[in-house]
Amino acid sequence: MKKLKALRELREELGAEVFLVGGTVRDLVRKREPNDLDVMVRGVAPADFEAFMRERGDLQMVGKSFGVYLFRPKRMRTQIEIAFPRTEISTGQGHRDFAVHPDPDIPIEEDAKRRDFTINAMYLSIDALNEKGKFDRKAVIDFHGGLEHIKRRLIVAVGNPEDRIKEDPLRMMRAMVLVARTGYRLEGNTFGAIKKNADLIKSVAAERVRDEFLKIMATDKPSRALKTMARTELLHIVFPELADCIGCRQNPKYHSYPVFEHLIYAADAACSITDRMDVRLGALFHDLGKAPTREVRPNGDGPDDVSFHNHEIVSTKLAFSFMKRLRFPKKFTEEVISLVRHHQYKYDRDWTDKAVRRFIRKLDLTKADLEDLDSHPQFLLRQADRMGNELKAHLPITQKQRDFQDRIRKVYHESSAHSLRDLKVSGKDIMTQFDVPAGPLVGQVIKHLFEAVEENPELNTKEALLEMAASFLEENSGSNQSDRKSAGSSQGAA
């Protein structure tokens, strides 16, 4: 591997011991391309290491107390995380602080003891890796049976699982990330320790939990982890809004799964069609409101009627609550919430052009969006929603949806205004033309004009809009204001 050239030189010239570690070795053993390159260096003084590496690329220290660096070789985009052997333990209220002891002379056996899971506690000397990235499996240094656990497709804590969890409860979420990434199952004692100590996740900073949750959602099948979180009851603490959907049944005439299963399979579907995290989360969140809004009405001899009135509104509130609790960025939260709020749209071919224009405005569709509406986030969510239902999965995009998208393009091109910005007059024009002071009245006029143009795009000319504005002001203000408006109209006409 050319990206490891500088580290090979570190080995040859300074006599350092250099190992690939953690997830990198795990992925190489599994014959997967590693997502990241994680390296451990020992047997060299930190000052000598830093001077040597800076001559060969960009070296940034993540934190001096951690002994962790990010290295980017010259003329390469690859970033390598490099650490010295260390012992660490989560400390303090909320597990927000760590007692970390990096030491270039710590034996790797000791370093391995502080790692979370056996499949992440393996080492491979870069001497054992050839230029093409090939290696002999026997060269893997494995103190805790990680190779065997990969063979058995197991996730096993290093040492006593309760001790590992209590050192840092976030490891419970990291176990779920591994479940999602690998498809492996939790070993019995590790599963039991997580279930027993699930409540400890409350002590972890929300941002750290959020980051691991996003790693789950970045995988191909987040449902693997979400099911395991449900079984260990970790889901009930981290994401109670989703846990409440477990066992919530739907009308089998229209839905093949209960709500929980539908949501996690819709999330899987979203992951299969897009990398957009807003769509992936939107798919997982869109029916959260069905559990609290579920109503059942007996239907004689047939199956009971099940309804979820206004569930999209409740889903919006629950999704917002979750994202706020885990401190997602505000703008991203708004994007996801918008998808959830509007996911239930029901297009009918009888819709008027005005109704279509309102939908365009609601989604803030642009001319650029029209080029590929299949890839618009709202329509990607609709595809994932259908794919998460076996009864509809065979047809992610229906002919009715195609017709709707064609209609959107047609109406968009025929319309003269898609937002207030597109009106041929502005609030400033109204104030100047009619001597109206800045205030709510100006906004009312502009809203009235936009509604008229929305009904009839041909009215979007300055002359027509000013005439309508004069009429509106005449009808909605006092006599003195009317005189000023009339004067303004006359001046405008002159």
Buried (B, 14 or more C-beta within 10 A) or exposed (E): BEBBBBBBBBBEEBEBBBBBBBBBBBBBBBEEEBEEBBBBBBBBEBEEBBEBBEEBBEBEEEEEBBBBBEBBBEEBEBBBBBBBBBBBBBEEEEBEEBEBBBBBEBEBEEBBBBBBBBBBBBBBBBBBBEEEEEBEEEEBBBBBBBBEBBEEEBBBBBBEBBEBBBBBBBBBBBBBBBBBBBEBBBBEEBBBBBBBBBEBBEBBEBEBBBBBBBBBBBBEBBBBBBBBBBEBBBBBBBBEBBBBBBEBBBBEEEBBBBBBBBBBBBBBBBBEBBEBBBBBBBBBBBBBBBBBBBEEEEEEEEEEEBBBEEBBBBBBBBBBEBBEBBEBEEEEBEBBBBBBBBBBEEBEEEBEBBBBBBBBBEBEBEEEBBEEBBBBBBBBBBBBBBBBBEEBBEEBBEEEBEEBBEBBBEBBEEBBBBEBEEBBBBBEBBBEBBBBEEEEBBEBBBEBBBEBBBEEBEBBEEEBBBBBBBEBBBEEBEEEBBEBBBEBBEEBEE
